[in-house]
Amino acid sequence: MDAGGRPSTGQLILLATSSAVTAILYAIYRQKSKVVHSLKGAKKITLDQNLKSILMEAPGKCVPYAVIEGVVRSVKETLNSQFVENCKGVVQRLTLQEHKMVWNRTTHLWNDYEKIIHQRTNTVSFDLVPQEGGTDVAVKVLKPLDAAELSLETVYEKFHPSVQSFTDVIGHYISGERPKGIQETEEMLKVGVMLTGVGELVLDNNTIKLQPPKQGMRYYLSSQDFDSLLQKQESSVRLWKVLTVVFGFATCALFLFLLHRQYRRHREKRHLQQMSAAAGDTTSNTCVICLSDTRSCVFLECGHVCSCDKCYQALQKPPKCPICRHEITRVVPLYNS
C-alpha cells in the first residue's frame, strides 16, 4: 500500500487479473455444465424396426436431442487410404505438420514449435446401421464435420526429418529457427466401426436423418459408448469447477487482505489524529494516555511531552511515542516549577 493507505497499482492489477480469470473459468464451467445437462436429458433410441414408429409419433416427426448407436456403412462409394491397403472409410483427413525449434530471446532457450502447413478432409455419405444386421433400417448422418467430437482413427503416420548442410545449420542459428522435419498423418473414420451419434433425429420423406441439433446443443459422433462419452464430459466439468473454486478463493482472499489492510490503516490514522488533538490541547497538561496524571516525560528523539512516568513504564517494548509512533531511544524527566 502507498503512504495514503490506498492499495498499490500492482495490488489492484493483481486483484483485477484474478477476478477476470475467475470470471472466465466460471463461464467455461457453466458452458460445460450445460453440455452435460443436455447429454443427460438426451433420449436414448435403439436402432431397430421400431425407430420409424417412434419418429412418426414424435412431434414434427423429430426427436430434438437423441442418442443412437450403430455401425458405419457407406451409402454409395468409400474412401480408400492413400497409404494403407484395404483400408476404407467415409471420412479421411490428411495433414502435413511442420516441426521446428524456435529460439526464445526472453528465456534464451530453444522451444518446440508445430504448425499445420496443409490439411484436407474428404467425406462421403454414410449411414448408421444395426450391429446385428438383418434389417434394412438405417440412419443417414448429415454434416459429420460439424460434430464437436468426431472420432477419427490414425491409420498412417510418418515423420520426414529435414536434411541440413553445415551452411544451413549456421543460418538457422543466426535466424533463430531450426527445422526438424515434416510429419505426415492420415486419419479415417473407417467403415464397420461402432459409432455413437448424439444429435437431432428426424424422419424426412421416409428417410431417417441424424443432424446437428438446434438451441446450441452439441453434436457428437464418437467411437465411445454413450456412458463413456458422458463420463468424459463430466470429468471435464469437475476439472473446470476445481479451477474456478481455486481462483475464486484466491481472489476473495486477496480482496479481504486488502480490505483488512485498509481498515487497519484507517483505524491507526484515526487513533493518531485523536492523540495529536490531545497533545495539541494547550489548556491541559494531563497525560494523553491515562488523562489524569501530569505529563512528566520528554521522549527523545521526537521531543514530545505527552505522558506521565507511570504510563511510559507501561508502554510495550520497544516503547514508541503515542503521538508520532517513533521509537523512544531515551527519556528525560520533566520538572514543572
Residue frames relative to the residue before (quaternion, step in Angstrom):
aa qw qx qy qz dx dy dz
M 1.0000 0.0000 0.0000 0.0000 0.00 0.00 0.00
D 0.4829 -0.6624 0.4840 0.3064 3.59 -1.18 0.55
A 0.7516 -0.4089 0.2693 0.4420 3.53 -1.33 0.04
G 0.6790 0.4955 -0.2955 0.4540 3.59 1.09 -0.60
G 0.5800 -0.6094 0.3729 0.3915 3.59 1.23 0.01
R 0.5464 0.6132 -0.4057 0.4011 3.58 1.24 -0.10
P 0.5849 -0.5756 0.4226 0.3846 3.63 -1.13 0.57
S 0.5079 -0.6525 0.4662 0.3145 3.56 -1.07 0.71
T 0.6738 -0.4922 0.3632 0.4145 3.55 -1.31 0.30
G 0.6438 0.5305 -0.3203 0.4490 3.57 0.99 -0.81
Q 0.6547 0.5054 -0.3132 0.4668 3.58 0.99 -0.81
L 0.6529 0.5044 -0.3152 0.4689 3.59 0.99 -0.79
I 0.6386 0.5142 -0.3261 0.4706 3.60 1.01 -0.80
L 0.6473 0.5184 -0.3153 0.4613 3.59 0.98 -0.86
L 0.6593 0.5018 -0.3056 0.4693 3.58 0.97 -0.86
A 0.6653 0.4982 -0.3063 0.4641 3.59 0.94 -0.87
T 0.6559 0.5100 -0.3131 0.4601 3.59 0.97 -0.84
S 0.6579 0.5062 -0.3078 0.4650 3.56 0.93 -0.89
S 0.6469 0.5128 -0.3176 0.4666 3.60 1.00 -0.80
A 0.6575 0.5105 -0.3119 0.4581 3.59 0.96 -0.86
V 0.6523 0.5045 -0.3180 0.4679 3.60 0.94 -0.87
T 0.6365 0.5242 -0.3257 0.4626 3.59 0.99 -0.82
A 0.6578 0.5106 -0.3102 0.4587 3.59 0.95 -0.87
I 0.6519 0.5061 -0.3139 0.4694 3.60 0.98 -0.83
L 0.6606 0.5021 -0.3087 0.4649 3.59 0.91 -0.89
Y 0.6500 0.5118 -0.3203 0.4615 3.59 0.99 -0.80
A 0.6317 0.5278 -0.3343 0.4589 3.60 1.01 -0.78
I 0.6554 0.4943 -0.3115 0.4787 3.60 0.97 -0.84
Y 0.6378 0.5301 -0.3218 0.4568 3.58 1.00 -0.84
R 0.6583 0.5054 -0.3092 0.4644 3.59 0.95 -0.87
Q 0.6494 0.5227 -0.3176 0.4518 3.57 0.97 -0.84
K 0.6938 0.4595 -0.2770 0.4804 3.58 0.89 -0.90
S 0.5985 0.5460 -0.3645 0.4591 3.60 1.12 -0.56
K 0.6371 0.5179 -0.3255 0.4690 3.59 1.04 -0.76
V 0.6207 0.5408 -0.3407 0.4540 3.58 1.06 -0.76
V 0.6687 0.4889 -0.2972 0.4749 3.59 0.92 -0.92
H 0.6385 0.5252 -0.3270 0.4578 3.57 0.99 -0.84
S 0.6502 0.5067 -0.3144 0.4708 3.60 1.01 -0.79
L 0.6467 0.5205 -0.3208 0.4560 3.59 0.99 -0.83
K 0.6548 0.5085 -0.3164 0.4611 3.58 0.98 -0.80
G 0.7068 0.4494 -0.2615 0.4796 3.56 1.14 -0.60
A 0.4658 0.6815 -0.4499 0.3409 3.59 1.26 -0.05
K 0.4149 -0.7145 0.5163 0.2256 3.55 -1.07 0.82
K 0.3033 -0.7555 0.5564 0.1663 3.56 -0.76 1.08
I 0.0351 -0.8034 0.5931 -0.0386 3.54 -0.73 1.14
T 0.3610 -0.7295 0.5451 0.2010 3.55 -0.97 0.93
L 0.3947 -0.7117 0.5361 0.2244 3.53 -1.00 0.89
D 0.3717 0.7017 -0.5238 0.3082 3.57 -0.02 1.35
Q 0.7724 -0.3695 0.2471 0.4536 3.56 -1.28 -0.21
N 0.6420 0.5403 -0.3276 0.4344 3.60 1.18 -0.46
L 0.4478 0.7275 -0.4412 0.2748 3.60 1.24 -0.20
K 0.6706 0.4915 -0.3101 0.4609 3.58 0.90 -0.88
S 0.6304 0.5331 -0.3364 0.4529 3.58 1.01 -0.74
I 0.6373 0.5254 -0.3254 0.4603 3.57 1.01 -0.81
L 0.6903 0.4696 -0.2814 0.4730 3.58 0.92 -0.88
M 0.6079 0.5522 -0.3551 0.4466 3.61 1.07 -0.64
E 0.7108 0.4450 -0.2489 0.4846 3.57 1.06 -0.76
A 0.5743 0.5981 -0.3783 0.4115 3.61 1.22 -0.36
P 0.5835 -0.5780 0.4257 0.3799 3.62 -1.11 0.58
G 0.8373 0.0826 -0.0967 0.5318 3.57 -0.75 1.06
K 0.4624 -0.6917 0.4244 0.3571 3.57 1.29 0.35
C 0.6100 0.5394 -0.3238 0.4818 3.54 1.07 0.80
V 0.1747 -0.7169 0.6639 0.1219 3.53 -1.17 0.77
P 0.4068 -0.7721 0.4216 0.2464 3.65 -0.28 1.23
Y 0.7990 0.0103 0.0108 0.6012 3.60 1.02 -0.72
A 0.1011 0.8172 -0.5479 0.1474 3.52 -0.31 1.32
V 0.2768 -0.7213 0.6122 0.1681 3.52 -1.31 0.52
I 0.0944 0.7925 -0.5939 0.1012 3.56 -0.75 1.05
E 0.1788 -0.7892 0.5832 0.0708 3.56 -1.00 0.87
G 0.1829 0.7821 -0.5786 0.1415 3.55 -0.99 0.86
V 0.5524 -0.5931 0.4812 0.3339 3.52 -1.41 0.11
V 0.4776 -0.6783 0.4841 0.2783 3.56 -0.99 0.90
R 0.0484 0.7789 -0.6220 0.0632 3.54 -0.93 1.02
S 0.4052 -0.7090 0.5164 0.2580 3.58 -0.82 0.93
V 0.4765 -0.6847 0.4780 0.2751 3.57 -1.13 0.69
K 0.8185 0.0575 0.0009 0.5716 3.61 0.70 -1.05
E 0.8199 0.0236 0.0403 0.5706 3.55 0.58 -1.18
T 0.2861 -0.7364 0.5862 0.1793 3.53 -1.31 0.33
L 0.4406 -0.6605 0.5415 0.2763 3.51 -1.34 0.33
N 0.2570 -0.7685 0.5704 0.1345 3.56 -0.87 0.97
S 0.5111 -0.6388 0.4814 0.3146 3.55 -1.01 0.82
Q 0.4452 -0.7017 0.4952 0.2532 3.55 -1.04 0.80
F 0.7780 0.3373 -0.1632 0.5043 3.59 1.18 -0.40
V 0.7507 0.3349 -0.1844 0.5389 3.62 1.14 -0.57
E 0.3996 -0.7250 0.5115 0.2303 3.55 -0.78 1.01
N 0.8499 0.1461 -0.1320 0.4889 3.54 -1.23 0.70
C 0.5065 0.5949 -0.4484 0.4342 3.57 1.09 0.72
K 0.0108 0.8206 -0.5663 0.0763 3.55 -0.40 1.27
G 0.0283 0.8092 -0.5847 0.0503 3.51 -1.07 0.74
V 0.4599 -0.6689 0.5131 0.2789 3.54 -1.37 -0.04
V 0.7413 0.1885 -0.1556 0.6250 3.59 1.29 -0.26
Q 0.0123 -0.8001 0.5982 -0.0424 3.56 -0.84 1.02
R 0.0435 -0.7952 0.6047 -0.0060 3.56 -0.85 1.01
L 0.1115 -0.7871 0.6065 0.0148 3.56 -0.71 1.18
T 0.0321 -0.8245 0.5626 -0.0519 3.56 -0.73 1.10
L 0.1061 -0.7368 0.6640 0.0706 3.53 -1.12 0.83
Q 0.0328 -0.8207 0.5685 -0.0468 3.56 -0.60 1.18
E 0.3019 -0.7611 0.5525 0.1560 3.56 -0.82 1.05
H 0.1229 -0.7691 0.6248 0.0548 3.56 -1.01 0.89
K 0.1717 0.7798 -0.5888 0.1255 3.56 -0.88 0.93
M 0.4183 -0.6628 0.5593 0.2699 3.54 -1.37 0.26
V 0.1186 -0.7914 0.5989 0.0305 3.57 -0.91 0.99
W 0.3974 -0.7220 0.5227 0.2179 3.57 -0.90 0.99
N 0.2391 -0.7612 0.5917 0.1151 3.55 -0.82 1.10
R 0.3306 -0.7855 0.4933 0.1741 3.57 -0.48 1.21
T 0.6220 0.5400 -0.3444 0.4504 3.59 1.22 -0.33
T 0.7822 0.3073 -0.1574 0.5186 3.59 0.81 -1.04
H 0.3104 -0.7708 0.4913 0.2608 3.58 1.31 -0.32
L 0.5424 0.5689 -0.4182 0.4552 3.55 0.96 0.97
W 0.4374 -0.6467 0.5513 0.2942 3.56 -1.29 0.44
N 0.1133 -0.8085 0.5772 0.0197 3.58 -0.75 1.11
D 0.4984 -0.6380 0.4983 0.3104 3.57 -1.13 0.72
Y 0.0434 -0.7857 0.6169 -0.0153 3.55 -1.03 0.87
E 0.0745 -0.7960 0.6006 0.0022 3.56 -0.88 1.02
K 0.0204 0.7961 -0.6017 0.0608 3.54 -1.00 0.87
I 0.3550 -0.7135 0.5654 0.2128 3.55 -0.92 0.97
I 0.1664 -0.8165 0.5486 0.0682 3.56 -0.54 1.16
H 0.7952 -0.0221 -0.0116 0.6059 3.60 1.22 -0.31
Q 0.0919 0.7806 -0.6140 0.0722 3.55 -1.03 0.86
R 0.0046 -0.7908 0.6111 -0.0348 3.56 -0.90 0.96
T 0.1181 -0.7895 0.6011 0.0371 3.56 -0.95 0.96
N 0.1138 -0.7873 0.6052 0.0303 3.54 -0.83 1.07
T 0.0368 -0.7964 0.6036 -0.0009 3.57 -1.03 0.80
V 0.0994 -0.7372 0.6616 0.0945 3.52 -1.34 0.46
S 0.6294 -0.5370 0.3960 0.3984 3.58 -1.22 0.39
F 0.0703 0.7956 -0.5993 0.0540 3.54 -1.03 0.81
D 0.3280 -0.7305 0.5764 0.1627 3.51 -1.35 0.50
L 0.3123 -0.6531 0.6352 0.2693 3.47 -1.46 0.07
V 0.0480 -0.8008 0.5967 -0.0176 3.57 -0.76 1.07
P 0.6425 -0.5290 0.3711 0.4119 3.62 -1.19 0.41
Q 0.5576 -0.6337 0.4285 0.3223 3.54 -1.08 0.75
E 0.6732 0.5016 -0.3079 0.4477 3.59 1.01 -0.74
G 0.3443 -0.7316 0.5173 0.2803 3.60 1.09 -0.64
G 0.6095 0.5914 -0.3967 0.3484 3.55 -1.25 -0.35
T 0.7263 0.3247 -0.2338 0.5589 3.61 1.22 0.24
D 0.4279 -0.7276 0.4839 0.2308 3.53 -1.13 0.67
V 0.4431 0.6848 -0.4712 0.3357 3.61 1.22 0.13
A 0.0709 0.7884 -0.6048 0.0878 3.56 -1.00 0.90
V 0.2588 -0.7402 0.6019 0.1512 3.55 -1.22 0.60
K 0.2901 -0.7642 0.5539 0.1582 3.57 -0.66 1.11
V 0.2719 -0.7753 0.5558 0.1267 3.57 -0.76 1.08
L 0.1451 -0.8030 0.5765 0.0420 3.57 -0.72 1.14
K 0.8704 0.0803 -0.0728 0.4803 3.56 -1.22 0.66
P 0.0309 0.8438 -0.5352 0.0259 3.62 0.67 1.00
L 0.6368 0.5453 -0.3414 0.4249 3.61 1.08 -0.59
D 0.6012 0.5548 -0.3645 0.4449 3.61 1.24 -0.18
A 0.4822 0.6877 -0.4299 0.3312 3.58 1.26 -0.18
A 0.4950 -0.6566 0.4855 0.2969 3.57 -1.02 0.86
E 0.7744 0.0916 -0.0647 0.6227 3.56 1.15 -0.60
L 0.0223 0.7829 -0.6174 0.0732 3.56 -0.47 1.25
S 0.2652 -0.8039 0.5153 0.1335 3.56 -0.37 1.25
L 0.0236 0.7817 -0.6197 0.0653 3.54 -0.54 1.25
E 0.3207 -0.7491 0.5538 0.1715 3.56 -0.98 0.90
T 0.3877 -0.7029 0.5454 0.2413 3.57 -0.94 0.89
V 0.1197 -0.8249 0.5517 0.0281 3.57 -0.48 1.23
Y 0.7952 0.0812 -0.0504 0.5988 3.59 1.21 -0.35
E 0.1068 0.7767 -0.6132 0.0970 3.54 -1.01 0.87
K 0.1218 0.7916 -0.5869 0.1188 3.56 -0.75 1.04
F 0.2520 -0.7612 0.5834 0.1290 3.54 -1.02 0.88
H 0.1639 -0.7839 0.5950 0.0676 3.56 -0.81 1.06
P 0.2526 -0.7957 0.5278 0.1564 3.64 -0.19 1.20
S 0.4729 -0.6708 0.4961 0.2835 3.53 -1.11 0.72
V 0.3197 -0.7273 0.5795 0.1820 3.55 -1.09 0.80
Q 0.0316 -0.8254 0.5618 -0.0450 3.55 -0.64 1.16
S 0.3500 -0.7023 0.5819 0.2136 3.50 -1.12 0.78
F 0.6894 -0.4614 0.3453 0.4389 3.57 -1.30 0.16
T 0.6354 0.5245 -0.3264 0.4633 3.59 1.04 -0.77
D 0.6361 0.5257 -0.3293 0.4589 3.59 1.03 -0.79
V 0.6360 0.5359 -0.3335 0.4440 3.59 0.97 -0.85
I 0.6541 0.5019 -0.3121 0.4721 3.59 0.92 -0.88
G 0.6619 0.5070 -0.3038 0.4610 3.59 0.96 -0.86
H 0.6491 0.5166 -0.3206 0.4571 3.57 1.02 -0.74
Y 0.6372 0.5122 -0.3314 0.4710 3.58 1.03 -0.74
I 0.6517 0.5081 -0.3144 0.4672 3.57 1.03 -0.74
S 0.7214 0.4401 -0.2469 0.4743 3.60 0.93 -0.91
G 0.4558 -0.7037 0.4434 0.3171 3.61 1.18 -0.40
E 0.6894 0.4040 -0.2849 0.5296 3.62 1.22 0.32
R 0.0639 -0.7948 0.6035 -0.0044 3.58 -0.85 1.05
P 0.2888 -0.7730 0.5380 0.1721 3.65 -0.29 1.20
K 0.2459 -0.7684 0.5763 0.1302 3.56 -1.03 0.87
G 0.6988 -0.4248 0.2828 0.5012 3.59 1.04 -0.71
I 0.4666 -0.6428 0.5343 0.2892 3.52 -1.41 -0.11
Q 0.2080 -0.7681 0.5962 0.1063 3.56 -0.92 0.97
E 0.1671 -0.7871 0.5915 0.0520 3.55 -0.79 1.11
T 0.0018 -0.8182 0.5709 -0.0676 3.57 -0.71 1.13
E 0.0779 -0.7606 0.6422 0.0551 3.53 -1.14 0.76
E 0.0540 -0.7840 0.6183 -0.0079 3.56 -0.83 1.08
M 0.0360 -0.8153 0.5777 -0.0171 3.55 -1.04 0.80
L 0.2851 -0.6520 0.6615 0.2367 3.48 -1.36 0.44
K 0.2178 -0.8462 0.4775 0.0923 3.52 -0.09 1.35
V 0.5620 -0.5793 0.4803 0.3435 3.50 -1.26 0.56
G 0.7810 0.3455 -0.2580 0.4518 3.57 -1.00 0.88
V 0.5622 0.5906 -0.4081 0.4106 3.62 1.22 -0.13
M 0.4935 -0.6385 0.5078 0.3013 3.55 -1.23 0.56
L 0.0466 -0.8146 0.5771 -0.0341 3.55 -0.80 1.05
T 0.2352 -0.7444 0.6109 0.1315 3.53 -1.09 0.84
G 0.1033 -0.8063 0.5818 0.0255 3.55 -0.66 1.13
V 0.0500 -0.7726 0.6330 0.0059 3.55 -0.98 0.93
G 0.4161 0.6883 -0.4992 0.3224 3.56 -0.49 1.18
E 0.6991 -0.4255 0.3501 0.4556 3.54 -1.26 -0.47
L 0.1611 -0.7854 0.5950 0.0555 3.54 -0.77 1.10
V 0.0519 0.8208 -0.5593 0.1041 3.57 -0.60 1.15
L 0.3130 -0.7147 0.5970 0.1868 3.53 -1.21 0.68
D 0.0493 0.8098 -0.5755 0.1032 3.57 -0.50 1.24
N 0.8305 -0.1629 0.0604 0.5292 3.56 -0.44 1.28
N 0.7196 -0.4715 0.2206 0.4595 3.51 0.81 1.15
T 0.6167 0.4945 -0.3579 0.4970 3.60 1.29 0.31
I 0.2830 -0.7535 0.5714 0.1602 3.57 -0.80 1.03
K 0.0665 -0.8193 0.5691 -0.0212 3.55 -0.72 1.12
L 0.1842 -0.7277 0.6498 0.1196 3.52 -1.21 0.73
Q 0.0725 0.8194 -0.5552 0.1231 3.57 -0.57 1.17
P 0.6853 -0.4652 0.3365 0.4479 3.63 -1.24 0.24
P 0.4242 -0.7195 0.4875 0.2543 3.60 -0.85 0.93
K 0.4667 -0.6553 0.5182 0.2904 3.52 -1.31 0.32
Q 0.7426 0.4292 -0.3041 0.4145 3.58 -1.39 -0.15
G 0.6756 -0.5619 0.2938 0.3762 3.58 1.04 0.77
M 0.4610 0.6771 -0.4623 0.3394 3.61 1.19 0.23
R 0.5398 -0.6631 0.4297 0.2903 3.57 -1.15 0.73
Y 0.3065 -0.7201 0.6026 0.1561 3.51 -1.22 0.74
Y 0.0391 -0.8211 0.5689 -0.0240 3.59 -0.72 1.07
L 0.0133 0.7253 -0.6883 -0.0062 3.51 -1.24 0.75
S 0.1233 0.8436 -0.4968 0.1623 3.54 0.23 1.32
S 0.4585 -0.6677 0.5176 0.2756 3.53 -1.17 0.67
Q 0.5709 0.5678 -0.3834 0.4524 3.60 1.27 -0.16
D 0.5132 -0.5930 0.4972 0.3712 3.56 -1.23 0.36
F 0.7005 -0.5073 0.2919 0.4082 3.55 -1.22 0.44
D 0.6447 0.5277 -0.3370 0.4384 3.62 0.93 -0.81
S 0.6571 0.4938 -0.3111 0.4770 3.60 0.99 -0.80
L 0.6329 0.5322 -0.3243 0.4593 3.57 1.03 -0.81
L 0.6681 0.4925 -0.2942 0.4738 3.57 0.96 -0.89
Q 0.6448 0.5228 -0.3186 0.4576 3.59 1.00 -0.82
K 0.6249 0.5383 -0.3305 0.4588 3.58 1.05 -0.76
Q 0.6764 0.4802 -0.2919 0.4760 3.59 0.93 -0.86
E 0.6386 0.5197 -0.3261 0.4644 3.60 1.03 -0.73
S 0.6225 0.5272 -0.3410 0.4672 3.60 1.05 -0.70
S 0.6362 0.5206 -0.3232 0.4688 3.57 1.03 -0.77
V 0.6360 0.5239 -0.3266 0.4630 3.60 1.02 -0.79
R 0.6546 0.5113 -0.3202 0.4556 3.60 0.93 -0.86
L 0.6322 0.5352 -0.3356 0.4486 3.58 0.99 -0.79
W 0.7002 0.4515 -0.2757 0.4794 3.60 0.82 -0.95
K 0.6019 0.5483 -0.3598 0.4557 3.59 1.12 -0.55
V 0.6518 0.5059 -0.3143 0.4695 3.58 0.95 -0.89
L 0.6546 0.5090 -0.3146 0.4620 3.60 0.93 -0.87
T 0.6443 0.5207 -0.3192 0.4603 3.59 0.99 -0.82
V 0.6673 0.4989 -0.3028 0.4627 3.58 0.93 -0.91
V 0.6503 0.5233 -0.3230 0.4460 3.59 0.92 -0.88
F 0.7101 0.4329 -0.2672 0.4869 3.58 0.79 -0.99
G 0.6076 0.5512 -0.3565 0.4470 3.60 1.10 -0.60
F 0.6583 0.4914 -0.3043 0.4822 3.58 0.96 -0.87
A 0.6411 0.5214 -0.3292 0.4568 3.59 0.98 -0.80
T 0.6532 0.5076 -0.3131 0.4665 3.59 0.98 -0.83
C 0.6645 0.4967 -0.3038 0.4685 3.60 0.92 -0.89
A 0.6512 0.5147 -0.3227 0.4549 3.59 0.97 -0.84
L 0.6549 0.5024 -0.3123 0.4702 3.59 0.98 -0.82
F 0.6525 0.5126 -0.3153 0.4604 3.58 0.97 -0.83
L 0.6717 0.4850 -0.3001 0.4728 3.61 0.93 -0.87
F 0.6167 0.5446 -0.3462 0.4508 3.59 1.07 -0.72
L 0.6798 0.4711 -0.2895 0.4818 3.60 0.89 -0.92
L 0.6386 0.5221 -0.3269 0.4611 3.59 1.02 -0.75
H 0.6559 0.5053 -0.3110 0.4667 3.58 0.99 -0.82
R 0.6398 0.5161 -0.3214 0.4700 3.59 0.99 -0.82
Q 0.6440 0.5214 -0.3158 0.4623 3.57 1.00 -0.81
Y 0.6598 0.5084 -0.3053 0.4615 3.59 0.99 -0.88
R 0.6591 0.5033 -0.3143 0.4620 3.59 0.92 -0.87
R 0.6461 0.5189 -0.3191 0.4600 3.58 0.99 -0.83
H 0.6573 0.5074 -0.3056 0.4661 3.56 1.00 -0.86
R 0.6587 0.5098 -0.3128 0.4565 3.59 0.97 -0.84
E 0.6530 0.5019 -0.3152 0.4715 3.60 0.98 -0.80
K 0.6336 0.5370 -0.3311 0.4478 3.56 1.02 -0.77
R 0.6614 0.4968 -0.3047 0.4721 3.56 0.96 -0.85
H 0.6402 0.5268 -0.3264 0.4539 3.57 1.03 -0.79
L 0.6561 0.5004 -0.3086 0.4732 3.58 0.98 -0.83
Q 0.6274 0.5303 -0.3395 0.4581 3.58 1.02 -0.73
Q 0.6523 0.5057 -0.3128 0.4701 3.56 0.99 -0.81
M 0.6526 0.5099 -0.3095 0.4673 3.57 1.02 -0.85
S 0.6550 0.5142 -0.3118 0.4576 3.55 0.99 -0.88
A 0.6407 0.5219 -0.3215 0.4624 3.57 1.03 -0.78
A 0.6607 0.4989 -0.3061 0.4700 3.57 1.03 -0.79
A 0.6690 0.4971 -0.3007 0.4636 3.57 1.04 -0.82
G 0.6992 0.4780 -0.2756 0.4545 3.59 1.07 -0.68
D 0.5023 0.6429 -0.4370 0.3787 3.58 1.21 0.02
T 0.2147 -0.8263 0.5118 0.0961 3.60 -0.20 1.29
T 0.6096 0.5686 -0.3570 0.4215 3.61 1.20 -0.28
S 0.7501 0.3140 -0.1918 0.5495 3.62 1.24 -0.18
N 0.1877 -0.7827 0.5859 0.0942 3.57 -1.08 0.76
T 0.4015 0.7307 -0.4637 0.2999 3.57 1.22 0.51
C 0.6329 -0.5325 0.4159 0.3780 3.56 -1.28 0.47
V 0.4297 -0.7234 0.4811 0.2463 3.58 -0.87 0.97
I 0.6378 0.5241 -0.3350 0.4542 3.60 1.24 -0.20
C 0.8006 0.2497 -0.1397 0.5265 3.58 0.66 -1.05
L 0.2647 -0.8124 0.4780 0.2038 3.61 1.34 -0.40
S 0.6468 0.4900 -0.3398 0.4756 3.59 1.12 0.66
D 0.7492 0.3596 -0.2156 0.5128 3.61 0.78 -0.98
T 0.5728 -0.5940 0.4495 0.3421 3.54 -1.32 0.35
R 0.5382 -0.6108 0.4746 0.3347 3.55 -1.14 0.68
S 0.0284 0.8346 -0.5458 0.0692 3.55 -0.78 1.03
C 0.6862 0.4469 -0.2790 0.5015 3.62 1.24 0.26
V 0.1831 -0.7275 0.6489 0.1274 3.51 -1.19 0.75
F 0.2448 -0.7871 0.5538 0.1176 3.57 -0.62 1.19
L 0.0998 -0.7785 0.6190 0.0280 3.53 -0.90 1.02
E 0.5626 -0.1105 -0.8135 -0.0973 1.54 -2.11 1.27
C 0.5083 0.6897 -0.4255 0.2916 3.64 1.15 -0.17
G 0.3923 -0.7662 0.4370 0.2609 3.62 1.17 -0.54
H 0.4515 0.6948 -0.4607 0.3180 3.63 1.17 0.15
V 0.1716 -0.7329 0.6515 0.0945 3.54 -1.17 0.80
C 0.2752 0.8046 -0.4718 0.2329 3.57 0.00 1.25
S 0.7686 0.3538 -0.1673 0.5061 3.60 1.19 -0.20
C 0.4195 -0.6404 0.5696 0.2991 3.50 -1.30 0.40
D 0.6756 -0.5167 0.3410 0.4003 3.55 -1.24 0.37
K 0.6317 0.5458 -0.3384 0.4341 3.59 1.02 -0.79
C 0.6843 0.4658 -0.2908 0.4797 3.62 0.92 -0.86
Y 0.6038 0.5464 -0.3654 0.4509 3.60 1.07 -0.66
Q 0.6577 0.5130 -0.3102 0.4561 3.59 0.96 -0.85
A 0.6859 0.4929 -0.2755 0.4590 3.59 1.17 -0.60
L 0.4771 0.6777 -0.4436 0.3409 3.63 1.25 -0.14
Q 0.5435 -0.6149 0.4584 0.3411 3.56 -1.14 0.66
K 0.4262 -0.6970 0.5236 0.2417 3.54 -1.20 0.67
P 0.5211 -0.2757 -0.8006 0.1067 1.56 -1.72 1.81
P 0.5175 -0.6714 0.4257 0.3164 3.59 -0.91 0.84
K 0.1192 -0.7744 0.6195 0.0482 3.54 -1.15 0.78
C 0.5701 -0.6007 0.4422 0.3444 3.53 -1.12 0.72
P 0.4169 -0.7284 0.4790 0.2571 3.63 -0.76 0.97
I 0.6268 0.5343 -0.3446 0.4505 3.61 1.24 -0.22
C 0.8377 0.1592 -0.0471 0.5203 3.59 0.62 -1.14
R 0.4166 -0.7445 0.4310 0.2940 3.62 1.32 -0.08
H 0.4216 0.6689 -0.4993 0.3542 3.61 1.17 0.44
E 0.5432 -0.6266 0.4445 0.3387 3.56 -1.12 0.66
I 0.3768 -0.7232 0.5408 0.2064 3.55 -0.99 0.93
T 0.2261 -0.7994 0.5453 0.1121 3.58 -0.59 1.15
R 0.7833 -0.1049 0.0597 0.6099 3.58 1.13 -0.67
V 0.2980 -0.7517 0.5709 0.1422 3.57 -1.27 0.48
V 0.1626 -0.7641 0.6189 0.0811 3.56 -0.99 0.94
P 0.4249 -0.6995 0.5024 0.2788 3.64 -0.77 0.94
L 0.2435 -0.7534 0.5974 0.1277 3.53 -1.15 0.72
Y 0.1170 -0.7952 0.5941 0.0324 3.58 -0.78 1.11
N 0.2271 -0.7730 0.5814 0.1132 3.56 -0.71 1.14
S 0.1949 -0.7917 0.5716 0.0918 3.58 -0.77 1.05
